[in-house]
Amino acid sequence: MVITEAAPAVTARAKVKGGGLGRFILWRALLIIPTVFILVTMVFLLMRTLGNPISASVGDRLPPAELAKRVAEAGYDRPLIVQYLEYLGQIFTGNFGVTFSDRRPVTEVLVTFGAATLELAVYTLIVALVVGIPLGILAAYYRDRGPDAVLRVFAIFTYATPVFFSGLIMKLIFGVWLGWFPVSGRASIATELQLQTLANPSGIYLIDAIRTGSLANVGDVLSHAVLPALTLGMMTAGIFLRLVRTNMIGTIGREYIDSGRSRGVGEYRLATKHAFRPALIPIITVIGLQIAMLLGGAVLTETTFEWKGLGFQLAHYLSARDFVAVQGIVALLAVIVALSNFIVDVVAALIDPRVRY
């Protein structure tokens, strides 16, 4: 009789857990809609505080009559609420307008240069995780000793140094003095010409270089990515190092770690297996926040290394006062940040069920 009653109880608990995860994912997915709506609205209003895009872009180069004609043709003389509703309708249909400076559809700009920024972000996260997490574990293991002090100073230094300054130092040391890596671009001219001959290129140079079947092209693409990835990745690695250290120290002091130590479990196994996973939750959460920082840092990094991604183009369009292009790029970056935070929340909930409730 006891066995018969226990089975439904287990099933009920399983349903509650599954339902908890499902509700959590659904709730987080629904939150994307107001988040994106608010971010897009803020972008629209901030751009309009500078005036209409045509006046901001070419207002000082046209006679007043011609300027007024162009403003009326583009519909920027209409009430702001009408322009806003039309803007929302265009976004939902995937139409971000046409740039003023080079007359290209903004969607084409986003697709063409978005792949480069995505590639740089992946390289950066790899550097940050490979450097920050092991060093954070090491710092926690040697808490309040020499290696810990050195690593804490290193973390503060990497985080506090401006991206553009560290990028210039990287270029000077490893590009000019030592000559180990290229200092600009995503690939050499010869490699880029080969990549352009591919049918349906992805825009991600590493994938396209692999498709050519040439190890020389792959090596060339990776060598161009080293300095930008290190510049942006080391800043994020400093944050991960401090987070891992802090959470590992808190986890190592718990009772179950002491219990494992008393049973003869080795210190390495305790640190890397039993203490690391519980300390991983805050790191995963912060990764979502760091994606926004990476996209912001990408503007300076891409400009420093002439890495032609969205950040590089954003700086170009800002200098050209092309606010239609700026509005489209910033809106896309806002959507990426919202989606990234959603993915991070789901991953955190899968690792630690407590996050769901």
C-alpha positions as CSV (number, residue, x, y, z in Angstrom):
1,M,0.0,0.0,0.0
2,V,2.8,2.4,0.8
3,I,4.5,1.6,-2.5
4,T,1.2,2.3,-4.4
5,E,0.8,5.7,-2.8
6,A,4.5,6.7,-3.2
7,A,4.4,6.4,-7.0
8,P,1.8,9.1,-7.6
9,A,3.6,11.4,-5.2
10,V,6.9,11.0,-7.2
11,T,5.0,11.6,-10.4
12,A,3.3,14.7,-9.0
13,R,6.7,16.1,-7.9
14,A,8.1,15.5,-11.3
15,K,5.2,17.3,-12.9
16,V,5.7,20.3,-10.6
17,K,9.4,20.5,-11.5
18,G,8.7,20.2,-15.2
19,G,5.9,22.7,-14.9
20,G,8.2,25.0,-13.0
21,L,10.8,25.0,-15.7
22,G,8.1,25.5,-18.4
23,R,6.5,28.4,-16.7
24,F,9.9,30.0,-16.1
25,I,10.9,29.7,-19.8
26,L,7.5,31.0,-20.9
27,W,7.6,33.9,-18.5
28,R,11.1,34.9,-19.5
29,A,10.2,34.6,-23.2
30,L,7.1,36.9,-22.7
31,L,9.4,39.5,-20.9
32,I,11.4,39.8,-24.1
33,I,8.5,41.7,-25.8
34,P,8.2,44.6,-23.4
35,T,12.0,44.7,-23.0
36,V,12.5,45.1,-26.7
37,F,9.6,47.5,-27.0
38,I,11.0,49.8,-24.3
39,L,14.5,49.7,-25.8
40,V,13.3,50.4,-29.3
41,T,11.2,53.3,-28.0
42,M,14.1,54.8,-26.2
43,V,16.3,54.5,-29.3
44,F,13.6,56.3,-31.4
45,L,13.1,59.1,-28.9
46,L,16.9,59.6,-28.3
47,M,17.4,59.9,-32.1
48,R,14.6,62.4,-32.4
49,T,16.0,64.6,-29.7
50,L,18.7,65.5,-32.3
51,G,16.0,66.6,-34.8
52,N,14.8,64.7,-37.9
53,P,17.4,62.5,-39.6
54,I,17.6,64.5,-42.8
55,S,18.3,67.8,-41.1
56,A,20.9,66.2,-39.0
57,S,22.6,64.5,-41.9
58,V,22.5,67.1,-44.7
59,G,20.9,70.1,-43.2
60,D,24.0,72.3,-43.4
61,R,24.5,71.5,-47.1
62,L,21.1,72.2,-48.6
63,P,19.1,75.4,-49.1
64,P,16.2,75.8,-46.7
65,A,13.6,75.2,-49.5
66,E,15.3,72.0,-50.7
67,L,15.7,70.8,-47.1
68,A,12.1,71.4,-46.3
69,K,11.1,69.5,-49.4
70,R,13.1,66.5,-48.5
71,V,11.8,66.5,-44.9
72,A,8.3,66.6,-46.2
73,E,8.9,63.8,-48.7
74,A,10.4,61.5,-46.0
75,G,7.4,62.3,-43.7
76,Y,9.5,63.8,-40.9
77,D,7.2,66.9,-40.7
78,R,4.4,64.8,-39.4
79,P,3.5,64.5,-35.7
80,L,6.0,62.5,-33.6
81,I,3.4,59.9,-32.6
82,V,2.6,59.2,-36.2
83,Q,6.3,58.7,-37.1
84,Y,6.7,56.4,-34.0
85,L,3.8,54.2,-35.0
86,E,5.1,53.9,-38.5
87,Y,8.6,53.1,-37.2
88,L,7.2,50.3,-35.1
89,G,5.3,48.9,-38.0
90,Q,8.4,49.0,-40.2
91,I,10.5,47.2,-37.5
92,F,7.9,44.4,-37.2
93,T,8.1,43.9,-40.9
94,G,11.9,43.9,-40.9
95,N,12.2,47.2,-42.6
96,F,14.7,49.5,-40.9
97,G,14.8,52.1,-43.6
98,V,17.6,53.2,-46.0
99,T,20.9,54.9,-44.9
100,F,21.4,58.5,-46.0
101,S,25.2,58.4,-46.4
102,D,25.5,55.4,-48.8
103,R,21.8,54.7,-49.7
104,R,21.9,51.1,-48.5
105,P,19.0,49.2,-46.8
106,V,19.8,49.1,-43.1
107,T,18.8,45.4,-43.1
108,E,21.6,44.8,-45.6
109,V,24.1,46.7,-43.3
110,L,23.0,44.6,-40.3
111,V,23.4,41.3,-42.1
112,T,26.7,42.2,-43.8
113,F,28.5,43.6,-40.8
114,G,26.6,41.8,-38.0
115,A,28.4,38.5,-38.9
116,A,31.8,40.2,-38.2
117,T,30.6,41.4,-34.8
118,L,29.2,38.0,-33.9
119,E,32.5,36.4,-34.8
120,L,34.5,38.8,-32.7
121,A,32.1,38.3,-29.8
122,V,32.5,34.5,-29.9
123,Y,36.3,34.9,-30.0
124,T,36.1,37.3,-27.1
125,L,33.9,35.0,-24.9
126,I,36.3,32.1,-25.6
127,V,39.3,34.2,-24.4
128,A,37.3,35.4,-21.3
129,L,36.2,32.0,-20.3
130,V,39.5,30.2,-20.9
131,V,41.5,32.9,-19.0
132,G,39.1,34.1,-16.4
133,I,37.6,30.8,-15.0
134,P,40.8,28.8,-14.4
135,L,42.6,31.9,-12.9
136,G,39.6,32.5,-10.7
137,I,39.7,28.9,-9.4
138,L,43.5,29.3,-8.8
139,A,43.0,32.6,-6.9
140,A,40.3,31.0,-4.7
141,Y,42.6,28.0,-4.0
142,Y,45.5,30.3,-2.9
143,R,43.2,32.7,-1.0
144,D,45.1,35.5,0.7
145,R,48.5,34.2,-0.5
146,G,50.9,35.4,-3.1
147,P,49.3,34.0,-6.2
148,D,45.9,35.3,-5.1
149,A,47.2,38.9,-4.6
150,V,48.9,38.8,-8.0
151,L,45.8,37.6,-9.8
152,R,43.5,40.1,-8.0
153,V,45.8,42.9,-9.2
154,F,45.7,41.4,-12.7
155,A,41.9,41.3,-12.7
156,I,41.6,44.9,-11.6
157,F,44.2,46.0,-14.2
158,T,42.5,44.2,-17.1
159,Y,39.0,45.4,-16.2
160,A,40.0,49.1,-15.5
161,T,42.2,49.6,-18.6
162,P,40.2,51.3,-21.4
163,V,39.7,49.1,-24.4
164,F,41.0,51.5,-26.9
165,F,44.2,52.0,-24.8
166,S,44.9,48.3,-24.3
167,G,44.2,47.8,-28.0
168,L,46.8,50.4,-29.0
169,I,49.3,48.8,-26.6
170,M,48.6,45.3,-28.1
171,K,49.1,46.7,-31.6
172,L,52.3,48.4,-30.6
173,I,53.9,45.4,-28.8
174,F,52.7,42.4,-30.7
175,G,52.1,44.0,-34.1
176,V,54.7,46.7,-34.6
177,W,57.6,45.7,-32.3
178,L,57.4,41.9,-32.4
179,G,55.6,41.6,-35.7
180,W,53.7,38.5,-34.5
181,F,50.2,39.4,-35.5
182,P,48.5,41.7,-38.1
183,V,47.3,45.0,-36.6
184,S,44.2,45.7,-38.7
185,G,41.5,44.1,-40.8
186,R,39.8,40.7,-40.6
187,A,42.0,39.0,-43.1
188,S,44.7,39.8,-45.7
189,I,43.6,41.0,-49.1
190,A,44.5,37.7,-50.8
191,T,42.4,35.8,-48.3
192,E,39.5,38.2,-48.6
193,L,39.5,37.8,-52.4
194,Q,39.3,34.0,-52.1
195,L,36.5,34.3,-49.6
196,Q,34.5,36.6,-51.9
197,T,34.5,33.9,-54.6
198,L,32.5,31.5,-52.4
199,A,28.9,30.8,-53.2
200,N,26.7,32.2,-50.4
201,P,29.4,33.3,-48.0
202,S,28.3,33.3,-44.3
203,G,30.2,36.5,-43.5
204,I,31.9,34.7,-40.7
205,Y,35.4,34.6,-42.0
206,L,36.5,31.5,-40.1
207,I,33.7,29.4,-41.5
208,D,34.3,30.7,-45.0
209,A,38.0,30.1,-44.7
210,I,37.3,26.5,-43.7
211,R,35.0,26.2,-46.7
212,T,37.9,27.1,-49.0
213,G,39.8,24.1,-47.8
214,S,43.0,26.1,-47.3
215,L,44.8,26.0,-43.9
216,A,46.7,29.1,-44.9
217,N,43.4,31.0,-45.2
218,V,42.2,29.6,-41.8
219,G,45.5,30.6,-40.2
220,D,45.4,34.1,-41.7
221,V,41.9,34.7,-40.4
222,L,42.7,33.5,-36.9
223,S,45.9,35.5,-36.8
224,H,43.9,38.7,-37.6
225,A,41.5,37.8,-34.8
226,V,44.1,37.3,-32.0
227,L,44.7,40.9,-31.0
228,P,41.0,42.2,-31.1
229,A,39.9,39.1,-29.2
230,L,42.6,39.5,-26.6
231,T,41.9,43.2,-26.2
232,L,38.2,42.8,-25.6
233,G,38.4,39.3,-24.0
234,M,41.0,40.2,-21.3
235,M,38.6,43.0,-20.0
236,T,35.8,40.4,-19.5
237,A,38.3,37.8,-18.2
238,G,39.1,40.1,-15.3
239,I,35.4,40.2,-14.3
240,F,35.0,36.5,-14.6
241,L,38.2,36.0,-12.5
242,R,36.9,38.0,-9.6
243,L,33.4,36.4,-9.8
244,V,34.8,32.9,-9.8
245,R,37.2,33.7,-7.0
246,T,34.5,35.2,-4.8
247,N,31.9,32.5,-5.3
248,M,34.5,29.7,-5.1
249,I,35.6,31.0,-1.7
250,G,32.0,31.1,-0.5
251,T,31.4,27.6,-1.8
252,I,34.6,26.0,-0.4
253,G,33.7,27.1,3.1
254,R,30.4,25.1,3.1
255,E,29.8,22.0,5.2
256,Y,29.5,19.5,2.3
257,I,33.0,20.5,1.2
258,D,34.4,19.9,4.7
259,S,32.6,16.6,4.7
260,G,34.2,15.6,1.4
261,R,37.6,16.6,2.7
262,S,37.1,14.5,5.8
263,R,36.4,11.5,3.7
264,G,39.7,11.9,1.9
265,V,38.5,13.6,-1.3
266,G,41.5,15.4,-2.9
267,E,41.6,19.2,-2.9
268,Y,41.8,19.4,-6.7
269,R,38.6,17.3,-7.1
270,L,36.8,19.3,-4.4
271,A,37.7,22.6,-6.1
272,T,37.0,21.7,-9.7
273,K,34.1,19.3,-9.3
274,H,32.2,19.9,-6.0
275,A,32.8,23.6,-5.4
276,F,32.9,24.9,-9.0
277,R,29.4,24.0,-10.2
278,P,27.5,25.9,-7.5
279,A,29.8,28.8,-8.0
280,L,29.0,28.8,-11.8
281,I,25.4,30.2,-11.5
282,P,26.4,33.9,-10.9
283,I,29.0,33.6,-13.7
284,I,26.3,32.4,-16.2
285,T,24.0,35.3,-15.1
286,V,26.8,37.8,-15.5
287,I,27.6,36.5,-19.0
288,G,24.3,37.9,-20.2
289,L,25.2,41.3,-18.8
290,Q,28.7,41.1,-20.3
291,I,27.2,40.6,-23.8
292,A,25.9,44.2,-23.6
293,M,29.4,45.3,-22.5
294,L,31.0,43.3,-25.2
295,L,28.8,45.0,-27.8
296,G,29.7,48.4,-26.4
297,G,33.4,47.5,-26.3
298,A,33.1,46.2,-29.8
299,V,32.6,49.8,-31.1
300,L,36.0,50.9,-29.8
301,T,37.8,47.5,-30.5
302,E,36.5,47.3,-34.1
303,T,37.5,50.9,-34.7
304,T,41.0,50.4,-33.2
305,F,41.7,47.3,-35.3
306,E,39.6,48.3,-38.3
307,W,37.5,45.2,-37.8
308,K,34.6,45.9,-40.1
309,G,31.6,44.9,-38.0
310,L,28.6,46.7,-36.6
311,G,30.7,48.7,-34.1
312,F,33.0,49.9,-36.9
313,Q,30.0,50.9,-39.1
314,L,28.3,52.5,-36.1
315,A,31.2,54.8,-35.6
316,H,31.3,55.6,-39.3
317,Y,27.6,56.4,-39.4
318,L,27.8,58.6,-36.3
319,S,30.6,60.6,-37.9
320,A,28.4,60.9,-41.0
321,R,25.4,61.9,-38.9
322,D,23.4,59.1,-40.5
323,F,20.9,58.6,-37.7
324,V,18.7,56.2,-39.7
325,A,21.6,53.8,-39.8
326,V,22.5,54.4,-36.2
327,Q,18.9,53.9,-35.1
328,G,18.7,50.5,-36.9
329,I,22.1,49.3,-35.6
330,V,21.3,50.3,-32.0
331,A,17.8,48.7,-32.2
332,L,19.3,45.4,-33.4
333,L,21.9,45.5,-30.6
334,A,19.1,46.0,-28.1
335,V,17.3,43.0,-29.4
336,I,20.5,40.9,-29.2
337,V,21.0,41.9,-25.6
338,A,17.4,41.0,-24.7
339,L,17.6,37.6,-26.4
340,S,21.0,36.9,-24.8
341,N,19.7,37.5,-21.4
342,F,16.8,35.2,-22.1
343,I,19.2,32.4,-23.1
344,V,21.4,32.9,-20.1
345,D,18.3,32.8,-17.8
346,V,17.2,29.5,-19.3
347,V,20.7,28.0,-19.0
348,A,20.9,29.1,-15.4
349,A,17.6,27.5,-14.6
350,L,18.7,24.2,-16.2
351,I,21.9,24.1,-14.1
352,D,20.3,25.3,-10.8
353,P,16.5,24.5,-10.3
354,R,16.3,27.0,-7.5
355,V,16.5,29.8,-10.1
356,R,13.1,28.8,-11.5
357,Y,11.2,29.7,-8.3
